[in-house]
Each structure stands twice: as C-alpha cells, then as structure tokens.
C-alpha cells in the first residue's frame, strides 16, 4: 500500500539515524522507499530541506508529492495549523498534489515545532510495526497516511465547472441586450484563459505522475529480481497494488472526460435537430 510518511525527531543526529534505518528497511524489502528528504522546522515557521536522499528512485523533489508536502509543512501561518477548519486558502493545489489530507497535516504540524527535524518519504509497506519499532527506538514519532490520488480528478472537475460556466454565459449572451454582451464576452474570455491554465496544469501533472509511476515500477522490478523468494512475493504484490492504483486514477479521469464529450455530442445533436425543424 502506497503511503506518505513523516517521522519527527528532536535532533539532527537522530533524524539522520532514522534515514539510515529507513534505508536498511528498504534493503531488507520490509518497506519500499521511492523518495525521501530530511527537513528542519525553522524558528520563523518555514522549513529547510537539509538532505534530499538521492539513493531513492525519485531523486528530485521538485514537482513531486513530497515537494508539495514539504512546502505545506513550511507554509505561512494559518495554512497548516487549522487546515481542517478550512484555512487552506492558496494551498489547495499543493494539498491535492501532496497526496495527504488536511487532517494529516494538522497532526504533523502539531508535533513538528520549531527546532525539530523530520524524515519525509513516499513509501509502500504491508505491515506498520517493523518501521514503527525501528523509528521509535531512535526517538522518532511516526505519522503515515495512505497516499491519495485526487489531484487529476480535482483538476478535471475544475475544468468541467469552468466549461459549464462558459456554456451558461454563452446562452445568456444570446438573449442579452447589446450593452450587456460585452461584459459577458469579457467574463467568457477570462474563464477560457483560466481553463487553458488548468488544462496545461493537468497535462503537466499527468506527465509527472506517469514518470513517477514508471520509476517506482522499474525500481521494484529490480529489487524483486534480487530478492529471496518470500521477499520477492511481497515486492511483486506491491507492483500489482501500485499499478492498480495508478491505472484506476487514470481511468477515473478518462471516464469523466468521456462523459463530458458525450454531453457535448448530445447538445450538438439537439442543435442539429432544431435546425432541421426550423427552430432556433
């Protein structure tokens, strides 16, 4: 099962030992680690990435779920604390991309106070105790949540809402007086610009998700080829789970797009029928 992991420590030496322990768990096959970083919470509330662990399959954090999660943990006052109360203004995009919930952010933020350190990782695991025991022995407090795949779905939903607004305003413009048409045309033009940005963002996120997916699968296949029989079976099960999660997320967006295209086709058919019967 894919998860986002944060382990909070009270010193740099402890968080480094935690990172080494996570690496060992990965070598054992107990956990599969795809990306990781060590961060420090500064006195001003921001965070610093002290070490991006390049031994993992996803070596850069820019544009990844971990990058967004780190950004949220170091966000401005009022973005993280109280997030579940709806104070995530300006951060919803990062929240969707991070793969975690606002409640998870609140839980981590309540412990990751100034001067503390955290190990942040994108992982898969079947059992929680091996990692928990190892980290707690080193003085770490473990937070984990199942990774959510909601960003593409949300972006597609945003695009659909904008399209619905444009369609409604175009119909309204047909029945409006001349002096009102210019205002509606301006609203439509602005909405189309916003839609184009969302479409481009969706394309970029899809490309990034596909890249990360392939990196994870190739890393797991390499690990499975070298593993003992019992570990190999567990790793192959992770490959199946990751493939299923990814393809289900892709299919969900594609189904939404197919429904939208079907509705557009229905409207065109209706207009064609109206023209045939002489109606406007």
ChimeraX commands (.cxc) that place a marker at each C-alpha (Angstrom):
marker #1 position 0.00,0.00,0.00 radius 0.5
marker #1 position 1.40,3.40,-1.01 radius 0.5
marker #1 position 1.75,5.86,1.85 radius 0.5
marker #1 position 3.18,9.25,2.72 radius 0.5
marker #1 position 5.42,9.05,5.78 radius 0.5
marker #1 position 6.65,11.73,8.18 radius 0.5
marker #1 position 8.82,10.85,11.19 radius 0.5
marker #1 position 9.57,13.72,13.58 radius 0.5
marker #1 position 12.80,13.82,15.64 radius 0.5
marker #1 position 14.19,16.33,18.12 radius 0.5
marker #1 position 17.77,16.40,16.77 radius 0.5
marker #1 position 19.68,16.24,13.50 radius 0.5
marker #1 position 21.72,13.22,14.62 radius 0.5
marker #1 position 18.52,11.28,15.35 radius 0.5
marker #1 position 16.85,12.12,12.04 radius 0.5
marker #1 position 20.00,11.02,10.19 radius 0.5
marker #1 position 19.90,7.71,12.04 radius 0.5
marker #1 position 16.23,7.45,11.13 radius 0.5
marker #1 position 17.09,7.94,7.44 radius 0.5
marker #1 position 19.74,5.19,7.70 radius 0.5
marker #1 position 17.20,2.89,9.36 radius 0.5
marker #1 position 14.66,3.56,6.61 radius 0.5
marker #1 position 17.33,2.72,4.03 radius 0.5
marker #1 position 18.01,-0.56,5.83 radius 0.5
marker #1 position 14.31,-1.43,5.91 radius 0.5
marker #1 position 14.22,-0.76,2.18 radius 0.5
marker #1 position 17.22,-3.06,1.60 radius 0.5
marker #1 position 15.51,-5.77,3.62 radius 0.5
marker #1 position 12.37,-5.44,1.50 radius 0.5
marker #1 position 10.22,-4.67,4.54 radius 0.5
marker #1 position 9.45,-1.24,3.08 radius 0.5
marker #1 position 9.85,0.15,-0.43 radius 0.5
marker #1 position 11.02,3.77,-0.45 radius 0.5
marker #1 position 10.51,5.84,-3.62 radius 0.5
marker #1 position 11.54,9.32,-2.49 radius 0.5
marker #1 position 12.79,10.85,0.72 radius 0.5
marker #1 position 14.12,14.03,2.31 radius 0.5
marker #1 position 15.27,15.35,5.67 radius 0.5
marker #1 position 13.85,18.70,6.72 radius 0.5
marker #1 position 14.22,21.11,9.63 radius 0.5
marker #1 position 11.50,23.36,11.01 radius 0.5
marker #1 position 12.97,26.84,11.43 radius 0.5
marker #1 position 12.17,29.39,14.12 radius 0.5
marker #1 position 10.18,31.51,11.65 radius 0.5
marker #1 position 7.91,28.56,10.78 radius 0.5
marker #1 position 9.48,27.77,7.41 radius 0.5
marker #1 position 11.25,24.50,6.67 radius 0.5
marker #1 position 14.66,23.81,5.15 radius 0.5
marker #1 position 15.39,20.68,3.12 radius 0.5
marker #1 position 18.71,19.54,4.60 radius 0.5
marker #1 position 19.14,16.39,2.53 radius 0.5
marker #1 position 17.25,15.04,-0.47 radius 0.5
marker #1 position 18.04,11.33,-0.36 radius 0.5
marker #1 position 19.29,10.58,-3.86 radius 0.5
marker #1 position 19.54,6.83,-3.34 radius 0.5
marker #1 position 15.79,6.51,-3.91 radius 0.5
marker #1 position 14.20,6.02,-7.38 radius 0.5
marker #1 position 12.69,9.54,-7.44 radius 0.5
marker #1 position 15.78,11.67,-6.86 radius 0.5
marker #1 position 14.37,15.17,-7.26 radius 0.5
marker #1 position 11.54,16.50,-5.09 radius 0.5
marker #1 position 10.53,19.46,-7.27 radius 0.5
marker #1 position 7.07,18.82,-8.71 radius 0.5
marker #1 position 6.57,15.66,-6.65 radius 0.5
marker #1 position 4.16,14.78,-3.85 radius 0.5
marker #1 position 6.97,15.06,-1.30 radius 0.5
marker #1 position 7.89,18.52,-2.58 radius 0.5
marker #1 position 4.32,19.70,-2.11 radius 0.5
marker #1 position 4.11,18.13,1.35 radius 0.5
marker #1 position 7.33,19.85,2.46 radius 0.5
marker #1 position 6.01,23.15,1.12 radius 0.5
marker #1 position 2.82,22.77,3.13 radius 0.5
marker #1 position 4.71,21.90,6.32 radius 0.5
marker #1 position 6.65,25.14,5.90 radius 0.5
marker #1 position 3.75,27.24,4.71 radius 0.5
marker #1 position 2.69,30.64,6.03 radius 0.5
marker #1 position 0.86,31.00,9.33 radius 0.5
marker #1 position -2.72,29.79,9.01 radius 0.5
marker #1 position -2.05,27.45,6.10 radius 0.5
marker #1 position -1.16,24.34,8.04 radius 0.5
marker #1 position -2.40,24.97,11.56 radius 0.5
marker #1 position -6.17,24.78,11.44 radius 0.5
marker #1 position -6.14,23.37,7.91 radius 0.5
marker #1 position -9.07,21.09,8.64 radius 0.5
marker #1 position -11.11,24.17,9.56 radius 0.5
marker #1 position -10.95,25.46,6.01 radius 0.5
marker #1 position -7.97,27.82,6.33 radius 0.5
marker #1 position -6.12,26.33,3.36 radius 0.5
marker #1 position -6.54,29.43,1.21 radius 0.5
marker #1 position -3.95,29.41,-1.56 radius 0.5
marker #1 position -2.70,25.91,-0.72 radius 0.5
marker #1 position -5.34,23.57,-2.12 radius 0.5
marker #1 position -3.24,22.82,-5.20 radius 0.5
marker #1 position -0.32,21.65,-3.07 radius 0.5
marker #1 position -2.67,19.76,-0.79 radius 0.5
marker #1 position -4.15,17.76,-3.68 radius 0.5
marker #1 position -0.67,17.11,-5.12 radius 0.5
marker #1 position 0.85,16.05,-1.79 radius 0.5
marker #1 position -1.44,13.02,-1.56 radius 0.5
marker #1 position -2.39,13.74,2.07 radius 0.5
marker #1 position -5.39,15.20,3.86 radius 0.5
marker #1 position -5.68,18.45,5.81 radius 0.5
marker #1 position -6.19,16.41,8.99 radius 0.5
marker #1 position -2.86,14.63,8.42 radius 0.5
marker #1 position -1.13,17.99,8.01 radius 0.5
marker #1 position -2.64,19.23,11.26 radius 0.5
marker #1 position -1.41,16.12,13.10 radius 0.5
marker #1 position 2.15,16.52,11.81 radius 0.5
marker #1 position 2.22,20.30,12.32 radius 0.5
marker #1 position 1.20,19.93,15.95 radius 0.5
marker #1 position 4.39,17.91,16.60 radius 0.5
marker #1 position 6.84,19.41,14.07 radius 0.5
marker #1 position 7.59,22.54,16.09 radius 0.5
marker #1 position 10.47,24.97,15.58 radius 0.5
marker #1 position 13.89,23.37,16.03 radius 0.5
marker #1 position 12.69,19.85,15.25 radius 0.5
marker #1 position 13.57,17.67,12.27 radius 0.5
marker #1 position 11.57,15.29,10.11 radius 0.5
marker #1 position 12.17,12.45,7.71 radius 0.5
marker #1 position 9.62,12.70,4.88 radius 0.5
marker #1 position 9.16,9.79,2.47 radius 0.5
marker #1 position 6.95,8.28,-0.22 radius 0.5
marker #1 position 6.76,4.56,0.57 radius 0.5
marker #1 position 4.92,1.26,0.24 radius 0.5
marker #1 position 4.51,-1.17,3.12 radius 0.5
marker #1 position 2.24,-4.02,4.13 radius 0.5
marker #1 position 2.97,-4.03,7.88 radius 0.5
marker #1 position 3.46,-0.96,10.07 radius 0.5
marker #1 position 5.22,-2.45,13.11 radius 0.5
marker #1 position 8.70,-3.00,11.60 radius 0.5
marker #1 position 9.05,0.68,10.70 radius 0.5
marker #1 position 7.32,1.93,13.85 radius 0.5
marker #1 position 9.55,-0.09,16.17 radius 0.5
marker #1 position 12.75,0.98,14.42 radius 0.5
marker #1 position 11.84,4.69,14.40 radius 0.5
marker #1 position 10.50,4.77,17.95 radius 0.5
marker #1 position 13.74,3.14,19.19 radius 0.5
marker #1 position 15.54,6.15,17.69 radius 0.5
marker #1 position 13.19,8.64,19.34 radius 0.5
marker #1 position 11.03,9.34,16.30 radius 0.5
marker #1 position 7.28,9.99,16.26 radius 0.5
marker #1 position 5.70,8.34,13.21 radius 0.5
marker #1 position 2.91,9.79,11.06 radius 0.5
marker #1 position 1.70,8.00,7.96 radius 0.5
marker #1 position -1.32,8.13,5.70 radius 0.5
marker #1 position -2.45,6.24,2.67 radius 0.5
marker #1 position -1.45,8.20,-0.43 radius 0.5
marker #1 position -4.43,9.80,-2.12 radius 0.5
marker #1 position -4.79,10.18,-5.88 radius 0.5
marker #1 position -7.20,13.09,-6.13 radius 0.5
marker #1 position -5.32,15.87,-7.90 radius 0.5
marker #1 position -6.06,14.95,-11.52 radius 0.5
marker #1 position -9.68,14.26,-10.61 radius 0.5
marker #1 position -9.92,17.68,-8.93 radius 0.5
marker #1 position -8.28,19.47,-11.86 radius 0.5
marker #1 position -10.69,17.79,-14.27 radius 0.5
marker #1 position -13.59,18.78,-12.04 radius 0.5
marker #1 position -12.37,22.40,-12.05 radius 0.5
marker #1 position -12.17,22.35,-15.85 radius 0.5
marker #1 position -15.68,20.91,-16.10 radius 0.5
marker #1 position -17.05,23.65,-13.83 radius 0.5
marker #1 position -15.40,26.37,-15.92 radius 0.5
marker #1 position -16.80,24.83,-19.11 radius 0.5
marker #1 position -20.26,24.79,-17.55 radius 0.5
marker #1 position -19.94,28.50,-16.69 radius 0.5
marker #1 position -18.82,29.33,-20.22 radius 0.5
marker #1 position -21.70,27.37,-21.71 radius 0.5
marker #1 position -24.21,29.14,-19.44 radius 0.5
marker #1 position -22.81,32.61,-20.20 radius 0.5
marker #1 position -22.82,31.95,-23.95 radius 0.5
marker #1 position -26.51,31.03,-23.74 radius 0.5
marker #1 position -27.19,34.11,-21.62 radius 0.5
marker #1 position -25.36,36.32,-24.13 radius 0.5
marker #1 position -27.66,35.19,-26.93 radius 0.5
marker #1 position -30.64,36.60,-25.01 radius 0.5
marker #1 position -28.92,39.75,-23.69 radius 0.5
marker #1 position -29.12,43.33,-24.87 radius 0.5
marker #1 position -26.17,44.67,-26.86 radius 0.5
marker #1 position -24.80,46.73,-23.96 radius 0.5
marker #1 position -24.60,43.62,-21.78 radius 0.5
marker #1 position -22.92,41.36,-24.34 radius 0.5
marker #1 position -19.50,43.00,-23.90 radius 0.5
marker #1 position -19.48,42.21,-20.17 radius 0.5
marker #1 position -20.40,38.61,-20.79 radius 0.5
marker #1 position -17.80,38.32,-23.55 radius 0.5
marker #1 position -15.14,39.60,-21.13 radius 0.5
marker #1 position -16.20,37.05,-18.50 radius 0.5
marker #1 position -16.08,34.27,-21.09 radius 0.5
marker #1 position -12.61,35.31,-22.31 radius 0.5
marker #1 position -11.28,35.40,-18.74 radius 0.5
marker #1 position -12.80,31.98,-17.98 radius 0.5
marker #1 position -11.25,30.49,-21.11 radius 0.5
marker #1 position -7.81,31.76,-20.05 radius 0.5
marker #1 position -8.31,30.19,-16.64 radius 0.5
marker #1 position -9.44,26.95,-18.27 radius 0.5
marker #1 position -6.37,26.86,-20.54 radius 0.5
marker #1 position -4.11,27.19,-17.49 radius 0.5
marker #1 position -5.93,24.32,-15.76 radius 0.5
marker #1 position -5.66,22.14,-18.87 radius 0.5
marker #1 position -1.91,22.79,-19.09 radius 0.5
marker #1 position -1.51,22.05,-15.38 radius 0.5
marker #1 position -3.42,18.79,-15.83 radius 0.5
marker #1 position -1.12,17.78,-18.70 radius 0.5
marker #1 position 1.99,18.55,-16.62 radius 0.5
marker #1 position 0.69,16.63,-13.61 radius 0.5
marker #1 position -0.19,13.64,-15.78 radius 0.5
marker #1 position 3.30,13.61,-17.28 radius 0.5
marker #1 position 4.87,13.84,-13.81 radius 0.5
marker #1 position 2.61,11.10,-12.41 radius 0.5
marker #1 position 3.42,8.80,-15.31 radius 0.5
marker #1 position 7.15,9.42,-14.87 radius 0.5
marker #1 position 7.00,8.70,-11.12 radius 0.5
marker #1 position 4.90,5.59,-11.74 radius 0.5
marker #1 position 7.46,4.13,-14.14 radius 0.5
marker #1 position 10.34,4.98,-11.79 radius 0.5
marker #1 position 8.62,3.15,-8.95 radius 0.5
marker #1 position 7.78,0.08,-11.03 radius 0.5
marker #1 position 11.29,-0.24,-12.51 radius 0.5
marker #1 position 12.86,0.11,-9.05 radius 0.5
marker #1 position 10.58,-2.58,-7.63 radius 0.5
marker #1 position 11.25,-4.93,-10.55 radius 0.5
marker #1 position 15.00,-4.55,-10.00 radius 0.5
marker #1 position 14.56,-5.23,-6.29 radius 0.5
marker #1 position 12.33,-8.27,-6.93 radius 0.5
marker #1 position 14.90,-9.80,-9.28 radius 0.5
marker #1 position 17.48,-9.78,-6.47 radius 0.5
marker #1 position 15.18,-10.76,-3.58 radius 0.5
marker #1 position 14.68,-14.05,-1.78 radius 0.5
marker #1 position 11.53,-15.97,-2.64 radius 0.5
marker #1 position 9.50,-14.70,0.32 radius 0.5
marker #1 position 10.54,-11.08,-0.18 radius 0.5
marker #1 position 10.05,-11.36,-3.93 radius 0.5
marker #1 position 6.38,-12.28,-3.48 radius 0.5
marker #1 position 5.80,-9.23,-1.27 radius 0.5
marker #1 position 7.53,-6.90,-3.74 radius 0.5
marker #1 position 5.55,-8.31,-6.67 radius 0.5
marker #1 position 2.37,-7.70,-4.66 radius 0.5
marker #1 position 3.46,-4.05,-4.28 radius 0.5
marker #1 position 3.96,-3.79,-8.03 radius 0.5
marker #1 position 0.40,-5.03,-8.59 radius 0.5
marker #1 position -1.02,-2.62,-6.00 radius 0.5
marker #1 position 0.82,0.39,-7.43 radius 0.5
marker #1 position -0.22,-0.48,-10.97 radius 0.5
marker #1 position -3.85,-0.85,-9.88 radius 0.5
marker #1 position -3.88,2.47,-8.01 radius 0.5
marker #1 position -2.31,4.34,-10.90 radius 0.5
marker #1 position -4.48,2.86,-13.63 radius 0.5
marker #1 position -7.65,3.33,-11.56 radius 0.5
marker #1 position -6.80,7.02,-11.10 radius 0.5
marker #1 position -6.15,7.44,-14.83 radius 0.5
marker #1 position -9.36,5.61,-15.73 radius 0.5
marker #1 position -11.41,7.82,-13.40 radius 0.5
marker #1 position -10.29,10.99,-15.20 radius 0.5
marker #1 position -10.74,9.41,-18.63 radius 0.5
marker #1 position -14.30,8.37,-17.72 radius 0.5
marker #1 position -15.03,11.94,-16.63 radius 0.5
marker #1 position -13.74,13.24,-19.94 radius 0.5
marker #1 position -15.78,10.65,-21.86 radius 0.5
marker #1 position -18.96,11.72,-20.02 radius 0.5
marker #1 position -18.21,15.34,-20.87 radius 0.5
marker #1 position -17.68,14.55,-24.57 radius 0.5
marker #1 position -20.92,12.60,-24.64 radius 0.5
marker #1 position -22.82,15.58,-23.23 radius 0.5
marker #1 position -21.23,17.87,-25.82 radius 0.5
marker #1 position -22.25,15.45,-28.58 radius 0.5
marker #1 position -25.82,15.38,-27.25 radius 0.5
marker #1 position -26.01,19.20,-27.32 radius 0.5
marker #1 position -24.72,19.26,-30.89 radius 0.5
marker #1 position -27.31,16.66,-31.91 radius 0.5
marker #1 position -30.04,18.75,-30.31 radius 0.5
marker #1 position -28.91,21.86,-32.20 radius 0.5
marker #1 position -28.81,19.89,-35.45 radius 0.5
marker #1 position -32.35,18.67,-34.87 radius 0.5
marker #1 position -33.51,22.21,-34.14 radius 0.5
marker #1 position -32.02,23.43,-37.41 radius 0.5
marker #1 position -33.75,20.64,-39.32 radius 0.5
marker #1 position -37.14,21.53,-37.84 radius 0.5
marker #1 position -36.56,25.25,-38.33 radius 0.5
marker #1 position -36.39,26.01,-34.58 radius 0.5
marker #1 position -33.78,28.34,-33.06 radius 0.5
marker link #1:1,2 radius 0.2
marker link #1:2,3 radius 0.2
marker link #1:3,4 radius 0.2
marker link #1:4,5 radius 0.2
marker link #1:5,6 radius 0.2
marker link #1:6,7 radius 0.2
marker link #1:7,8 radius 0.2
marker link #1:8,9 radius 0.2
marker link #1:9,10 radius 0.2
marker link #1:10,11 radius 0.2
marker link #1:11,12 radius 0.2
marker link #1:12,13 radius 0.2
marker link #1:13,14 radius 0.2
marker link #1:14,15 radius 0.2
marker link #1:15,16 radius 0.2
marker link #1:16,17 radius 0.2
marker link #1:17,18 radius 0.2
marker link #1:18,19 radius 0.2
marker link #1:19,20 radius 0.2
marker link #1:20,21 radius 0.2
marker link #1:21,22 radius 0.2
marker link #1:22,23 radius 0.2
marker link #1:23,24 radius 0.2
marker link #1:24,25 radius 0.2
marker link #1:25,26 radius 0.2
marker link #1:26,27 radius 0.2
marker link #1:27,28 radius 0.2
marker link #1:28,29 radius 0.2
marker link #1:29,30 radius 0.2
marker link #1:30,31 radius 0.2
marker link #1:31,32 radius 0.2
marker link #1:32,33 radius 0.2
marker link #1:33,34 radius 0.2
marker link #1:34,35 radius 0.2
marker link #1:35,36 radius 0.2
marker link #1:36,37 radius 0.2
marker link #1:37,38 radius 0.2
marker link #1:38,39 radius 0.2
marker link #1:39,40 radius 0.2
marker link #1:40,41 radius 0.2
marker link #1:41,42 radius 0.2
marker link #1:42,43 radius 0.2
marker link #1:43,44 radius 0.2
marker link #1:44,45 radius 0.2
marker link #1:45,46 radius 0.2
marker link #1:46,47 radius 0.2
marker link #1:47,48 radius 0.2
marker link #1:48,49 radius 0.2
marker link #1:49,50 radius 0.2
marker link #1:50,51 radius 0.2
marker link #1:51,52 radius 0.2
marker link #1:52,53 radius 0.2
marker link #1:53,54 radius 0.2
marker link #1:54,55 radius 0.2
marker link #1:55,56 radius 0.2
marker link #1:56,57 radius 0.2
marker link #1:57,58 radius 0.2
marker link #1:58,59 radius 0.2
marker link #1:59,60 radius 0.2
marker link #1:60,61 radius 0.2
marker link #1:61,62 radius 0.2
marker link #1:62,63 radius 0.2
marker link #1:63,64 radius 0.2
marker link #1:64,65 radius 0.2
marker link #1:65,66 radius 0.2
marker link #1:66,67 radius 0.2
marker link #1:67,68 radius 0.2
marker link #1:68,69 radius 0.2
marker link #1:69,70 radius 0.2
marker link #1:70,71 radius 0.2
marker link #1:71,72 radius 0.2
marker link #1:72,73 radius 0.2
marker link #1:73,74 radius 0.2
marker link #1:74,75 radius 0.2
marker link #1:75,76 radius 0.2
marker link #1:76,77 radius 0.2
marker link #1:77,78 radius 0.2
marker link #1:78,79 radius 0.2
marker link #1:79,80 radius 0.2
marker link #1:80,81 radius 0.2
marker link #1:81,82 radius 0.2
marker link #1:82,83 radius 0.2
marker link #1:83,84 radius 0.2
marker link #1:84,85 radius 0.2
marker link #1:85,86 radius 0.2
marker link #1:86,87 radius 0.2
marker link #1:87,88 radius 0.2
marker link #1:88,89 radius 0.2
marker link #1:89,90 radius 0.2
marker link #1:90,91 radius 0.2
marker link #1:91,92 radius 0.2
marker link #1:92,93 radius 0.2
marker link #1:93,94 radius 0.2
marker link #1:94,95 radius 0.2
marker link #1:95,96 radius 0.2
marker link #1:96,97 radius 0.2
marker link #1:97,98 radius 0.2
marker link #1:98,99 radius 0.2
marker link #1:99,100 radius 0.2
marker link #1:100,101 radius 0.2
marker link #1:101,102 radius 0.2
marker link #1:102,103 radius 0.2
marker link #1:103,104 radius 0.2
marker link #1:104,105 radius 0.2
marker link #1:105,106 radius 0.2
marker link #1:106,107 radius 0.2
marker link #1:107,108 radius 0.2
marker link #1:108,109 radius 0.2
marker link #1:109,110 radius 0.2
marker link #1:110,111 radius 0.2
marker link #1:111,112 radius 0.2
marker link #1:112,113 radius 0.2
marker link #1:113,114 radius 0.2
marker link #1:114,115 radius 0.2
marker link #1:115,116 radius 0.2
marker link #1:116,117 radius 0.2
marker link #1:117,118 radius 0.2
marker link #1:118,119 radius 0.2
marker link #1:119,120 radius 0.2
marker link #1:120,121 radius 0.2
marker link #1:121,122 radius 0.2
marker link #1:122,123 radius 0.2
marker link #1:123,124 radius 0.2
marker link #1:124,125 radius 0.2
marker link #1:125,126 radius 0.2
marker link #1:126,127 radius 0.2
marker link #1:127,128 radius 0.2
marker link #1:128,129 radius 0.2
marker link #1:129,130 radius 0.2
marker link #1:130,131 radius 0.2
marker link #1:131,132 radius 0.2
marker link #1:132,133 radius 0.2
marker link #1:133,134 radius 0.2
marker link #1:134,135 radius 0.2
marker link #1:135,136 radius 0.2
marker link #1:136,137 radius 0.2
marker link #1:137,138 radius 0.2
marker link #1:138,139 radius 0.2
marker link #1:139,140 radius 0.2
marker link #1:140,141 radius 0.2
marker link #1:141,142 radius 0.2
marker link #1:142,143 radius 0.2
marker link #1:143,144 radius 0.2
marker link #1:144,145 radius 0.2
marker link #1:145,146 radius 0.2
marker link #1:146,147 radius 0.2
marker link #1:147,148 radius 0.2
marker link #1:148,149 radius 0.2
marker link #1:149,150 radius 0.2
marker link #1:150,151 radius 0.2
marker link #1:151,152 radius 0.2
marker link #1:152,153 radius 0.2
marker link #1:153,154 radius 0.2
marker link #1:154,155 radius 0.2
marker link #1:155,156 radius 0.2
marker link #1:156,157 radius 0.2
marker link #1:157,158 radius 0.2
marker link #1:158,159 radius 0.2
marker link #1:159,160 radius 0.2
marker link #1:160,161 radius 0.2
marker link #1:161,162 radius 0.2
marker link #1:162,163 radius 0.2
marker link #1:163,164 radius 0.2
marker link #1:164,165 radius 0.2
marker link #1:165,166 radius 0.2
marker link #1:166,167 radius 0.2
marker link #1:167,168 radius 0.2
marker link #1:168,169 radius 0.2
marker link #1:169,170 radius 0.2
marker link #1:170,171 radius 0.2
marker link #1:171,172 radius 0.2
marker link #1:172,173 radius 0.2
marker link #1:173,174 radius 0.2
marker link #1:174,175 radius 0.2
marker link #1:175,176 radius 0.2
marker link #1:176,177 radius 0.2
marker link #1:177,178 radius 0.2
marker link #1:178,179 radius 0.2
marker link #1:179,180 radius 0.2
marker link #1:180,181 radius 0.2
marker link #1:181,182 radius 0.2
marker link #1:182,183 radius 0.2
marker link #1:183,184 radius 0.2
marker link #1:184,185 radius 0.2
marker link #1:185,186 radius 0.2
marker link #1:186,187 radius 0.2
marker link #1:187,188 radius 0.2
marker link #1:188,189 radius 0.2
marker link #1:189,190 radius 0.2
marker link #1:190,191 radius 0.2
marker link #1:191,192 radius 0.2
marker link #1:192,193 radius 0.2
marker link #1:193,194 radius 0.2
marker link #1:194,195 radius 0.2
marker link #1:195,196 radius 0.2
marker link #1:196,197 radius 0.2
marker link #1:197,198 radius 0.2
marker link #1:198,199 radius 0.2
marker link #1:199,200 radius 0.2
marker link #1:200,201 radius 0.2
marker link #1:201,202 radius 0.2
marker link #1:202,203 radius 0.2
marker link #1:203,204 radius 0.2
marker link #1:204,205 radius 0.2
marker link #1:205,206 radius 0.2
marker link #1:206,207 radius 0.2
marker link #1:207,208 radius 0.2
marker link #1:208,209 radius 0.2
marker link #1:209,210 radius 0.2
marker link #1:210,211 radius 0.2
marker link #1:211,212 radius 0.2
marker link #1:212,213 radius 0.2
marker link #1:213,214 radius 0.2
marker link #1:214,215 radius 0.2
marker link #1:215,216 radius 0.2
marker link #1:216,217 radius 0.2
marker link #1:217,218 radius 0.2
marker link #1:218,219 radius 0.2
marker link #1:219,220 radius 0.2
marker link #1:220,221 radius 0.2
marker link #1:221,222 radius 0.2
marker link #1:222,223 radius 0.2
marker link #1:223,224 radius 0.2
marker link #1:224,225 radius 0.2
marker link #1:225,226 radius 0.2
marker link #1:226,227 radius 0.2
marker link #1:227,228 radius 0.2
marker link #1:228,229 radius 0.2
marker link #1:229,230 radius 0.2
marker link #1:230,231 radius 0.2
marker link #1:231,232 radius 0.2
marker link #1:232,233 radius 0.2
marker link #1:233,234 radius 0.2
marker link #1:234,235 radius 0.2
marker link #1:235,236 radius 0.2
marker link #1:236,237 radius 0.2
marker link #1:237,238 radius 0.2
marker link #1:238,239 radius 0.2
marker link #1:239,240 radius 0.2
marker link #1:240,241 radius 0.2
marker link #1:241,242 radius 0.2
marker link #1:242,243 radius 0.2
marker link #1:243,244 radius 0.2
marker link #1:244,245 radius 0.2
marker link #1:245,246 radius 0.2
marker link #1:246,247 radius 0.2
marker link #1:247,248 radius 0.2
marker link #1:248,249 radius 0.2
marker link #1:249,250 radius 0.2
marker link #1:250,251 radius 0.2
marker link #1:251,252 radius 0.2
marker link #1:252,253 radius 0.2
marker link #1:253,254 radius 0.2
marker link #1:254,255 radius 0.2
marker link #1:255,256 radius 0.2
marker link #1:256,257 radius 0.2
marker link #1:257,258 radius 0.2
marker link #1:258,259 radius 0.2
marker link #1:259,260 radius 0.2
marker link #1:260,261 radius 0.2
marker link #1:261,262 radius 0.2
marker link #1:262,263 radius 0.2
marker link #1:263,264 radius 0.2
marker link #1:264,265 radius 0.2
marker link #1:265,266 radius 0.2
marker link #1:266,267 radius 0.2
marker link #1:267,268 radius 0.2
marker link #1:268,269 radius 0.2
marker link #1:269,270 radius 0.2
marker link #1:270,271 radius 0.2
marker link #1:271,272 radius 0.2
marker link #1:272,273 radius 0.2
marker link #1:273,274 radius 0.2
marker link #1:274,275 radius 0.2
marker link #1:275,276 radius 0.2
marker link #1:276,277 radius 0.2
marker link #1:277,278 radius 0.2
marker link #1:278,279 radius 0.2
marker link #1:279,280 radius 0.2
view
